[in-house]
Amino acid sequence: MRHRKISRRLGTDTEHHKAILRNMVTDLFKHGRITTTLAKAKELRRVADKMITLAKKGDLASRRKALAFIRDKGVVKKLFSELREKYLDRAGGYTRVIKIGPRRGDASMMAVVELVEEKITTKKSKIKKERLKKVVEFIERKKREYGLIKESVSTEKKEKKEPEAEVSQSELSQSETQSEKKEGS
């Protein structure tokens, strides 16, 4: 039975499972972003977050635990210097898993695992915001047509009246200048 088992098996035995995770964590910290299957990505996120939490502690014991798992001194050095400073104020969630669709060969779900830097804005979110603005404008326009919004309609009428008054003043000034020219000649 699978009761209270935390990790995924990934179709391998224990040693191979550990080796896969070690290599993926090392590559993630080296490159900042890797592409893998969705199941491996979810498992990698769990392990990578633990490694960054160790780095945030920053003591010798934590460094040795990280070296026992990662086994690449350069990556551990980067983890305890650059990445530690980067995530010192963050309480958790140091990695992001983004689904990218099925793989062509066997249709297994693929995902990108990356270290979180800033909020990302996708084209979809920009398009949604623009579309939302258009929908709100359309609704307001329809409400004005049916007389449901009286305040905005009355302000529009006021705005229309003001330019007419300005035009009449400009016409007056033009007529005055024309009359002065006629009187002068």
Buried (B, 14 or more C-beta within 10 A) or exposed (E): EEEEEEEEEBEEEEEEBEEBBBBBBBBBBEEEEBEBBBBBBBBBBEBBBBBBEBBBBEEEEBBEBBBEBBEBEEBBEBBBEEBBEBBEEEEEEBBBBBEEEEEEEEEEEBBBBBBEEEEEEEEEEEEEEEEEEEEEEEEEEEBBEEEEBEEEBEEEEEEEEEEEEEEEEEEEEEEEEEEEEEEEE
